[in-house]
Amino acid sequence: MAIPNRWQLWRLGVFLAALAPLVIWGWQVASNAAGPEPGRYLLLNLGLGALWMLLLTLSLTPLTKLIRWKGFALIRRQLGLWTLAYATLHLLSYALFILGLDWGMLGSEVVKRPYIIVGMLALIGLVALGVTSNRWSMRRLGKRWKSLHKLSYSILGLVLLHFFWVVRADLREWAAYAVAAALIMATRLPPVARKLPRLRQRLARA
């Protein structure tokens, strides 16, 4: 069955919104407006972009239960793939701007900065979810598909740990993301998950 035009426009709008930060950051670097270290500017923003996308992706399930709007379910896979794209670009920017594509430096970097291992584990998890986010994989894996994709919450924990390790000098921004993640995780608890449809009914009556 063909997707209605309004849903195609919705998905296109989400695509453009997810693409916009990349265009803005690229323009700032090209116009020398990214500060004295444009490489580190891109590295940090791409990492934050991956975290934003992951939080948005994980928020779609509770939002669907709360509002019962079909549009959230239609963009779950798209935002998940955007999360992978941002995380991959984050890794590539690290390899280009920090390592200078000298992979021989990676060993010493890992010893000095073990948060790199945490970030790599999170990226490997995102790759696993990305390559199995299609209908063929859902049919092939059956019930195991849901179990695999529940790893997204463990990945969120790894990403937050990675970010915490990077910004230990100023944890205010990290705390805001951690609170958002905790709220999303709380919606997965059975008592809370059962109350979401009831809350939706109360909001509808109101």
Sequence and secondary structure as in RCSB ss.txt:
>XXXX:A:sequence
MAIPNRWQLWRLGVFLAALAPLVIWGWQVASNAAGPEPGRYLLLNLGLGALWMLLLTLSLTPLTKLIRWKGFALI
RRQLGLWTLAYATLHLLSYALFILGLDWGMLGSEVVKRPYIIVGMLALIGLVALGVTSNRWSMRRLGKRWKSLHK
LSYSILGLVLLHFFWVVRADLREWAAYAVAAALIMATRLPPVARKLPRLRQRLARA
>XXXX:A:secstr
    HHHHHHHHHHHHHHHHHHHHHHHHHHTT S S HHHHHHHHHHHHHHHHHHHHHHHHHHHHHH  HHHHHT
HHHHHHHHHHHHHHHHHHIIIIISTT GGGHHHHHHH THHHHHHHHHHHHHHHHHT SHHHHHHHTHHHHHHHT
HHHHHHHHHHHHHHHH TT  HHHHHHHHHHHHHHHTTSHHHHHHHHHHHHHHHH 
